[in-house]
């Protein structure tokens, strides 16, 4: 599980500058939309994958 967390941190470190670059080129709303789709949604999936099915 630690390897998945490290991979996600690497992914987020690569996606954050991309979202900032898009926000600079267009608007801050588009930057936040991309950040939500590219960073926060995979984070939610990562957290949800750690919850056992019986606890929901």
Buried (B, 14 or more C-beta within 10 A) or exposed (E): EEEEEEEBEEBBEEBEEBBBEBBEEEEEEEBBBBBEEBBEEBEEEBEEEEEEEEEE
